[in-house]
Amino acid sequence: MQYTIEARELTNGYAHRTLTIEADDADQAIDRFVRDRNAELMSFTRPARGPESIATVKTEDSILLVRVYSG
């Protein structure tokens, strides 16, 4: 299944990236995103209802707000 990841830098409101990752579920998608960037997962929330999960990720030089959803 494909998961779309939208990452927005909290330290720079203009930086916004979107990419697609092949994964079995949202957990695996965010794990790959974090690992590929040598980053640290600070928080990850999967709402009981709704199609997207939200994460906060810390890289060497920024903090990212990350949305993960299928499609």
C-alpha positions in Angstrom: 0.0 0.0 0.0 1.2 3.5 -0.6 1.3 6.1 2.1 1.7 9.8 1.5 3.9 11.7 3.9 3.7 15.5 4.2 6.4 17.1 6.3 6.4 20.7 7.3 9.3 22.3 9.2 8.1 24.0 12.4 11.3 26.0 12.4 10.6 27.3 8.9 7.0 27.8 8.0 7.7 27.8 4.2 9.5 24.4 3.9 6.9 21.7 3.0 7.7 18.3 1.4 5.4 15.6 0.2 6.5 12.1 -0.7 5.1 8.6 -1.2 6.4 5.5 0.7 5.5 1.9 0.1 4.6 0.4 3.5 2.2 -2.2 5.1 0.8 0.4 7.5 1.2 4.0 8.8 3.6 2.8 11.5 6.0 1.3 9.0 5.7 4.4 6.8 6.8 6.7 9.6 9.5 4.3 10.7 11.0 4.4 7.1 10.7 8.2 6.9 12.5 8.6 10.3 15.2 6.0 9.5 15.9 7.4 6.0 16.5 10.8 7.5 18.6 9.6 10.4 16.0 11.4 12.6 14.3 10.9 15.9 10.6 10.2 16.3 9.4 12.5 19.1 5.6 11.7 19.0 3.2 9.7 16.9 -0.6 9.8 17.1 -3.1 7.5 15.4 -6.6 8.9 15.8 -9.3 6.4 16.5 -11.2 7.9 13.6 -9.9 9.5 10.5 -7.5 8.5 7.8 -4.3 10.2 8.9 -1.7 9.9 11.6 0.4 12.8 12.9 4.0 12.7 14.1 6.7 15.1 15.3 10.2 14.3 14.0 13.5 15.9 15.0 16.3 16.0 12.5 19.8 17.4 13.1 18.7 20.9 12.2 14.9 21.1 12.4 11.6 19.9 13.9 9.1 18.5 11.5 5.3 18.1 11.8 4.5 15.0 9.7 1.1 13.9 8.4 0.8 10.2 7.2 -2.1 8.9 5.2 -2.9 6.2 2.7 -3.2 7.1 -0.9 
